[in-house]
Amino acid sequence: MQNAIDRRLFLKLAGLGGVILVTGCAMPGMGGEMAAQSDFYFVQLSDTHWGFKGPAVNPDATGTLPKAIAAVNALNPPPDFVVFTGDLTHISEDPAVRRERLTQFKQMASTITVPVVHYMPGEHDASLDNGAAYQEFFGATHYAFDHKGVHFIVIDNVSDAHARIGADQLAWLQADLAGQPKDARIVVFTHRPLFDLYPRWDWATADGDQALALLMPYQNVTVFYGHIHQEHHHMTDHIAHHAAHGLMFALPAPGSQPQRTPVLWDVTAPYRGLGYREVAERVTTSTPALTELPVTGA
């Protein structure tokens, strides 16, 4: 693996929630151009919920994100990019408060020293105004980019109050995918899961099946999402879905209790429910190897 970071340093510094490490994205036998790409890794941060207050849930509500950013900034060598997968801020019905929280979050995120940072909204950021305030600060809510032979697609399934991607965005997705070969390496970022994980708790996308139908012809697709604040893995045929831990509070397992209430802070096990994972792309297989790692303290 090229650009291998010191694992012990990573474990020590990245001991906060929602960090994903991806390495080794050059695969043999997948075409000369793709094989020529170099390994890299990126960091995913999710569900920071800036503005949330609840000492019983997270007494370090204002300290968790800065500590996570410090951990990312200390990575050596640095990741190629950082991506936030939604719920940057905690929801507020007051537009002024919403913008104040987005301002504070953006100022906080500006301290990330990694040159490239990608953002996307969660429903807490965008569902009350169809993403208007979010776009003032961060621009488009859905987009695509390429990096070292991998095609990344950011899908907005939160700006619609009814959890729909919508016909226009689905048409955009279809057009974007049309430019990719069927063996392209494709990574999708969403906030909500694209499949029906637990619709009673809003853990689904109303028209996610249409997005998956568009992605299905492509052989190498992996979806990373947030929203449920816990590690979760699911397969839709050959498409793998991986949920990330959050950076503010944990949530219960799908359907394990009547309501989706945050898991309370456990003084005997600080940061229980927060964590991060390492995802390694092996040179002999297109299936990523994920290593889930617990939070050991801030």
N, C-alpha and C positions, 0 to 999 in steps of 0.2 A: 504494500500500500504506500503510495506516495503521499507526502504532506501529512504523515502520521503525527498527530499531536501526542505529547506525553500523556499516557492514560492516567497515571496517578495524579498529574496536575489537573487534568480535566475533571476527575472525580472529586478532587478537593475543592475546585473553584466553581464547578457547575452544580453544586449540591442544592439546586432549587428547581422548582417545577417547570415542566413543559419544555425541556431542552431535547432536541433530537440531533443526532450526529449522523450524517450520511457520508459514506466513503466509497471509493472504488467504483465509479460510474462508467468506466471503460470496460466493455465486454468483448471477449473474443468471438469471432464468427458472426459479428453483427454488422458487417460492412466496414470498409476501410476508413471512411471518414469518422465513424463513430468510434472504431477501435483506436483511432489516433488521439482521442480525447484523453485528457489527464484526469486522475482522481481528484476528488474535492469533497469538501463537506460543508454543510450549512447548519445553522441553528434555528430551531423553531421555538418561539415563545408564544404562549397562548393564554387567553382569558385572564388578562391582567386586572380587569375590573377596577381601574383607577377611580377613586371616589367612593368605593365601598367602605362602609363603616360597620363594624360588628366585632367588638373585642372577644366575644364568646366564640367566634368563628375563626378570626385571625387577628390576634393582638399586635401583629407586625404588618398591619395593612398598608402603611406608608413606607415600610422598609423592605418589603419583599422584592418589589420590582427594581429598586436601586441596587440591591445585592445581586440580583440576577444579571443586571447589566454589567456590574463590576466583574462578575464571573466570566461573562462573554468577552469583555474587553481584555481580560487577562489570558485568554486562550492564545497559545503560541505553537504553531503559526495561527493566525486568525482564520476564522471561517471565511468562505468566499462571500457569503451573504447571510443576513438574518431575516427571518420572516415572522411577522406577527399574524396569527390566524384568528383574529377577531376578538370581540368584547374587550377592546382596548380600555374602555371606560364602563363604569357602572351606570345603568339606565337612570335617567331623570326626565320627568315630564316637562320640566322647565327648560325651554330652549337656551336660556342664558347659562343655566348651570351646565347643560350639556356641552356648550361651547367652552365654558371655563374648564371643564374636566378634559376636553380634547386638547385645549391649550396646554394644560399642565402635563398631560401625557406626552404631547409632542416635544415639550421642553425636556422632559425626562428622557425620551427616546433619542433626542439629539445628542446625548452624551455617549451614545454607542460609537465606538471608534471604528467599527467595521464599515468600510466605505459604502457598501450597498445594503440597504434595508428595505424590505418589501412589507407593505401593509395590506390588510383587508379588514372589512368591518364585521362585527358580530351584531346580533339583533339588539343588544343593549346600545350599540352605537347608532344604529340606522333604522330600526323598525318604526320609530315614531314619526319620522319625517322623510321616509323613503331614501335615506342616505344623504340628504341635502347638507347637513352640518358636517358629516364625515368628509364629503367631497370638497368642502371648503378648505379642509386641512390636509387631505391626503390624495385628492384626485379621484381617478376612476375606481369603481368598486369591483370591476372585473377586467382582467387583462391577461396577456400571455407574454412569456419571455423565454429565451433560450440561453442555456449556460453549459458550455463544455459538452455538447452532444446530447443534453437532456432538454426536453421541451416541458416547460412549466406552465400550468394553466390555473389561474385564480378565478374561481366561480363564486359569484355573489348569490347566496340563498338566504339572505337576511333582510335586505332592504324592502322586500315585499312583506307587508304585515301578515300575509297568509302563508309565509314560508315557501313561496314559489320562486323558481329561477326565472320563469317567464318566457314567452315565445320569442321575444327579441333576442334575449341572451342565448337561448338555445340555438337560434339561427346563427348567431355569432360563433358559438361553440362548434357547430357543424362546419362552418366555413373555415374556422381555424384548424380543425382536425383534418380537413380535406388536403391541407398542405403537408401532412405528415405521412411517411411510409408506415405500413402496417406493423413493422417491427421497431418503430421508434420507441425510445424510452420516454415515457410520459409520466410526469408527477403532477397530481391535481391537489390544489389546496382549496378546502371549503371550510366554512364554520360549522354548519349543521352537517350531520351525516347525510349522504345521498341516498341511503337505504332506510327502511323503516326499522329503526332500532327500538324505539318505544314512543310511538306517536302521542300517547296520552300525556307525556311529559315534553312534548314539542321536540322530541329527539328523532326527527325525520325531515325530509324535504318533500313538499307536496307533489312536485313533478320531478323528483330525483330519478325515478325510473326512466324518464326520457333522456336525461343526461347520461345515465349508465348505458342506455341502448346505443347512444352515439359513440361512447367510449369502447363498447364491447368488441368491435372488430379489431381493435389494436391489442397486440400481444403482450405488451409490457406496460401496464398501467398500475400505479400505486396512488392511493388517495390518503392524504394526511388531513385530519380535521381536529377541531377543538370541541367547544360547546358542552361536552358532558363531564369535563374536569376529571377524567380518570383514564387509565389505560384500558383500551378495548380493541379487539381485533375481529375482523369479519371478512368473509370472502363472498363476493358476488361473482359466481363462476370463477374466472381467473383473475378478477380485479380484487386486489387487497386493500382493505381500509384499516387505518390505524388512528385511534384517538389519542390525544396527548393530555397529560395532566395540566391543570391550571396553575396560575401563579397567585391566586388569592384564597381559594377555598376548594375543598373536595366536595363532590356530590355522591349520593348513594348509588348503588348498582341499579340498573334499569328495573323498575317495577318492584324493588325490594321493600318498599314502604309506600303508604298511601300518597304522600306528597314528596315533591322534589325539593326537600329542604337541605341546606348545606350541612355537611358533617361538622360537628362542633370540635373546637380545638381541644386536643388531649394534652394536658400538661405533662403526662408521663411519657408521651410520644410526640414531641413537637414536630410539626410539619408532616404528621401522618396524613397520607392521601396525596401529598405532593411528591413529585419525582420527575425523573427524566429518563430518556432512553438513548441508547446508541444503536444506530441502524447501519449495518455494514453491507455493502453490495459486493458480493464475492465475484471473483473473476471467472468462476466456472459455472455460475448460475445467475439467473436474473431475479431470483427470489432474495430479497434483503434479509439479513440476519439482525434481529432486534434484541438488544440487551436492555432490560428495564432495570433502573438503578434507583434506590430510595433516596429521599432527602435525609441528609445527616445533620442538618442544622444550618443556621444562617450566621 
